[in-house]
Amino acid sequence: INPCDAQPGFPKRVYRHLIRNLKIPYQGQYYSFREIMTLMAKKGKENFFSNHHFLGKIFERIKNNKDTDQMWEWIEGQETTYTRIGTLYDHTTAANIYCNILSGLGMLVVKELGLEGILLMFDEAETSRTYKYSYEWSRAKNFFDALSMVANDEPELLDEEVVKGPNFRYGKNTGLIYSGHLPIPYLYDIPSFLKVAFAFTPDYQLYCSHEYNIYDIQLEALPPKELKYLFYKFFEMYEKVYQLTIPKLFRRQLFDLVENNCSCSTRRFIKAMVECLDFHRFYPSKTPNFLLSYESVNS
């Protein structure tokens, strides 16, 4: 999640990154989105997804050698004026469009390639709380909710009634927001063969409006013994990479400095460990305690 380029309040921008980073393993190698779509379209004898609002039309164009760069840029969520198949809106209310496409892709790779499905992994999802207007955060929560419900194969997403509210259209049963221009279902079919994982920092709690199967895994700080092993193992690799030989006494001093100040957080411990070694590489004559000294702050 990137608050500058992939804000979850704007689902199309997140979808663009997902498609750009999609890697699909098949017969011993990895394929990009374009490569695997072309492979499946050429390989399949018939269009199993002719009823999908977007993917069916994409398949037909590939089969008939009518796919163009503009078409690919369009289905990948890039900025384009291509509208021959339809419009992929960059509205905050368009989450249903991109969930529908992603759930269709999940089924594609299972039916056509025999894979298990698609896993979407969102790193630094806590940055979704960085927004310009408050409604962007409510749209981000809607998108997260929708992805979780699609992954959980909620049947009401297939054919729920979409009603018109004062500001947007929403699902009568789920309360999820639908695009007013294209209120297609969030879910293409069941099962969706789609799973999602969100990584948040410990001080962030995921907001969930609905009850569904969510596994919350809390990562705790590594115990002192493991932190010490990590430090010295990293130390050995650091010396090899930078062609250094650091005295054993200095190693212990560096470790004590990092352990005494950062052992409460594995993330902070690793950052401090790297910064201390970088400091020694650039200032080999300085002692580790110099890092915490008044002289260091003012130099």
C-alpha positions in Angstrom: 0.0 0.0 0.0 1.5 3.3 -1.1 -0.3 6.5 0.0 1.2 8.3 -3.0 0.4 5.9 -5.8 -1.7 2.9 -4.5 -4.2 4.3 -2.0 -6.7 1.6 -1.0 -9.4 4.3 -1.2 -8.9 4.2 -5.0 -9.2 0.5 -5.8 -8.1 0.9 -9.4 -4.6 2.1 -8.3 -4.2 -0.9 -6.0 -5.4 -3.2 -8.7 -2.8 -1.7 -11.1 0.0 -2.6 -8.7 -1.4 -6.1 -8.1 -1.5 -6.8 -11.9 1.9 -5.4 -12.4 3.4 -7.6 -9.7 1.4 -10.7 -10.5 3.6 -13.8 -11.1 2.0 -17.1 -12.1 4.0 -20.3 -12.0 3.3 -22.8 -14.8 5.3 -25.7 -16.1 8.5 -24.7 -14.4 8.6 -20.9 -15.1 6.9 -17.7 -14.0 4.6 -15.7 -16.3 3.4 -12.1 -16.1 -0.3 -11.2 -16.4 -0.1 -10.5 -20.2 1.9 -13.7 -20.8 -0.5 -16.0 -18.9 -3.6 -14.4 -20.3 -2.2 -14.9 -23.8 -1.2 -18.5 -23.0 -4.6 -19.4 -21.6 -6.5 -17.8 -24.5 -4.4 -19.6 -27.1 -4.4 -22.9 -25.2 -8.2 -23.1 -24.4 -10.5 -24.6 -27.0 -13.4 -22.5 -25.9 -14.0 -19.4 -23.9 -15.1 -20.6 -20.5 -15.5 -17.1 -19.2 -17.5 -15.6 -22.1 -20.0 -14.3 -19.4 -17.4 -12.4 -17.5 -18.0 -8.7 -18.0 -14.3 -8.0 -19.0 -12.2 -11.1 -19.1 -14.5 -12.9 -21.6 -14.1 -10.0 -24.1 -10.3 -9.9 -23.5 -10.1 -13.6 -24.3 -12.0 -13.2 -27.5 -9.7 -10.4 -28.7 -6.6 -12.4 -27.9 -8.0 -15.5 -29.7 -8.7 -13.5 -32.8 -5.4 -11.6 -32.7 -7.1 -8.3 -32.0 -5.3 -7.5 -28.8 -3.4 -4.2 -28.8 -1.1 -2.4 -26.4 -3.9 0.0 -25.6 -6.2 -2.9 -24.7 -3.5 -4.4 -22.4 -2.8 -1.1 -20.7 -6.5 -0.7 -20.2 -7.1 -4.1 -18.5 -3.9 -3.7 -16.4 -5.5 -0.5 -14.9 -3.1 1.9 -16.5 -4.1 5.4 -17.6 -5.5 5.1 -21.2 -8.3 6.4 -23.3 -9.2 2.9 -24.5 -12.9 2.3 -24.1 -13.7 -0.3 -26.7 -14.6 -3.0 -24.2 -15.7 -0.7 -21.4 -14.5 1.8 -18.8 -12.4 0.9 -15.7 -13.2 3.7 -13.4 -10.7 5.4 -11.0 -13.5 6.3 -8.6 -13.4 5.5 -4.9 -16.7 3.7 -5.3 -15.4 1.2 -7.9 -14.2 -1.6 -5.6 -16.8 -4.0 -7.0 -15.3 -3.8 -10.5 -11.8 -4.8 -9.4 -12.9 -7.5 -7.0 -14.9 -9.0 -9.8 -11.9 -9.1 -12.1 -9.6 -10.5 -9.4 -12.1 -13.3 -8.5 -12.4 -14.1 -12.2 -8.6 -14.4 -12.5 -8.6 -16.7 -9.5 -10.9 -19.1 -11.2 -9.0 -18.8 -14.5 -5.7 -20.0 -13.1 -7.5 -22.9 -11.4 -9.7 -24.0 -14.4 -7.2 -23.4 -17.1 -3.8 -24.1 -15.4 -4.7 -26.4 -12.5 -3.2 -24.1 -9.9 -4.5 -23.6 -6.3 -5.7 -20.0 -6.9 -4.3 -16.5 -6.3 -2.9 -15.0 -3.1 -2.8 -11.3 -2.8 -0.4 -9.9 -0.2 -0.6 -6.3 1.0 2.5 -5.0 2.8 2.6 -1.9 5.0 -1.2 -1.8 4.9 -1.2 0.5 7.9 -0.3 3.4 5.5 -3.9 3.2 4.3 -4.6 5.6 7.2 -2.7 8.2 5.3 -5.3 10.1 3.3 -6.4 13.6 2.2 -10.1 13.4 2.8 -12.0 11.4 5.4 -14.2 9.7 2.8 -11.0 8.1 1.3 -10.5 6.1 4.5 -14.1 4.9 4.5 -13.6 3.7 0.9 -10.4 2.0 1.9 -12.2 0.1 4.7 -14.9 -0.8 2.1 -12.2 -2.2 -0.2 -10.5 -4.2 2.6 -13.9 -5.6 3.7 -14.8 -6.5 0.1 -11.6 -8.4 -0.5 -12.0 -10.3 2.7 -15.6 -11.2 1.9 -14.6 -12.3 -1.7 -11.8 -14.4 -0.2 -14.4 -15.9 2.1 -16.8 -16.8 -0.7 -19.7 -14.9 0.8 -22.7 -16.0 -1.4 -24.6 -12.7 -1.0 -21.9 -11.0 -3.1 -23.1 -13.0 -6.2 -26.6 -11.5 -6.6 -27.4 -9.1 -3.8 -29.8 -6.2 -4.5 -28.0 -2.9 -5.1 -29.9 0.1 -3.9 -29.4 3.8 -4.4 -28.4 5.8 -1.4 -28.1 9.6 -1.0 -24.4 9.6 -2.1 -23.7 6.2 -3.6 -25.1 2.8 -4.4 -24.7 0.0 -1.9 -25.5 -3.6 -1.3 -28.8 -4.1 0.6 -27.4 -7.1 2.6 -23.7 -6.3 2.9 -23.7 -2.5 2.9 -20.7 -2.6 0.5 -20.4 0.3 -1.9 -21.1 -0.3 -5.6 -20.1 1.7 -8.7 -23.1 3.8 -9.8 -21.8 3.5 -13.4 -21.2 -0.3 -13.3 -22.9 -2.1 -10.4 -21.6 -5.6 -11.3 -21.2 -8.1 -8.5 -18.2 -8.1 -6.3 -17.8 -11.9 -6.8 -17.6 -13.6 -10.1 -18.4 -17.1 -8.9 -18.0 -19.4 -5.9 -15.4 -20.5 -5.0 -13.4 -17.4 -5.9 -10.0 -19.2 -5.5 -8.7 -15.9 -4.1 -7.1 -15.3 -0.7 -5.7 -12.1 0.8 -3.1 -11.4 3.5 -2.6 -7.9 5.1 0.6 -7.0 7.0 0.2 -4.3 9.6 2.5 -2.8 12.2 1.7 -3.9 15.8 0.0 -0.5 16.7 -2.6 -0.9 14.0 -5.9 -2.8 14.3 -7.6 -3.9 11.2 -11.1 -2.5 11.0 -13.7 -5.2 10.0 -17.3 -4.4 9.4 -18.4 -8.0 8.8 -17.9 -11.3 10.4 -15.9 -13.8 8.3 -13.0 -16.1 8.7 -9.9 -14.0 9.5 -6.8 -15.4 11.0 -5.0 -12.8 13.0 -1.3 -13.7 13.5 0.5 -11.5 16.0 4.3 -11.5 15.5 6.2 -11.1 18.7 9.7 -9.8 19.2 12.4 -12.5 18.9 13.8 -13.8 22.3 17.3 -12.6 23.3 18.9 -15.8 22.2 17.5 -15.6 18.7 18.4 -11.9 18.4 22.0 -12.7 19.3 22.2 -15.4 16.7 20.7 -13.1 14.1 23.2 -10.4 15.0 26.3 -12.5 14.7 25.1 -14.3 11.6 24.4 -11.0 9.9 27.8 -9.8 11.1 29.6 -12.6 9.3 27.7 -11.8 6.0 28.4 -8.1 6.4 32.1 -8.7 6.7 32.2 -10.8 3.6 30.2 -8.3 1.5 32.3 -5.3 2.5 35.6 -7.1 2.9 36.0 -6.2 6.5 37.5 -7.8 9.6 36.0 -6.3 12.7 37.7 -7.2 16.1 35.8 -9.5 18.4 35.7 -7.0 21.2 34.2 -4.4 18.9 31.5 -6.9 17.8 30.5 -7.4 21.5 30.4 -3.7 22.0 28.2 -3.2 19.0 25.9 -6.1 20.1 25.5 -4.7 23.6 24.7 -1.3 22.3 22.0 -2.6 20.0 20.6 -5.1 22.5 20.4 -2.5 25.4 18.5 0.0 23.3 16.4 -1.9 20.7 15.8 -5.5 21.9 12.1 -4.7 22.6 11.4 -4.7 18.8 12.7 -7.1 16.2 12.2 -4.5 13.5 14.0 -1.8 15.5 16.8 -4.2 16.4 17.5 -5.1 12.8 17.5 -1.4 11.7 19.9 -0.5 14.6 22.1 -3.5 13.8 22.5 -2.4 10.1 23.0 1.3 11.0 25.7 0.5 13.6 27.6 -1.6 11.1 27.3 1.1 8.5 28.6 3.6 11.0 31.6 1.5 11.7 32.3 1.0 8.0 32.4 4.8 7.4 34.0 5.7 10.8 36.2 2.8 11.8 38.2 4.9 14.4 35.0 5.7 16.4 33.8 3.5 19.3 30.2 2.2 19.3 29.3 4.5 22.3 30.1 7.5 20.1 26.8 6.9 18.4 24.9 7.8 21.6 27.2 10.7 22.6 26.4 14.4 22.6 29.3 14.8 20.2 27.7 12.4 17.7 24.4 14.3 17.8 26.1 17.6 17.0 28.5 16.3 14.3 
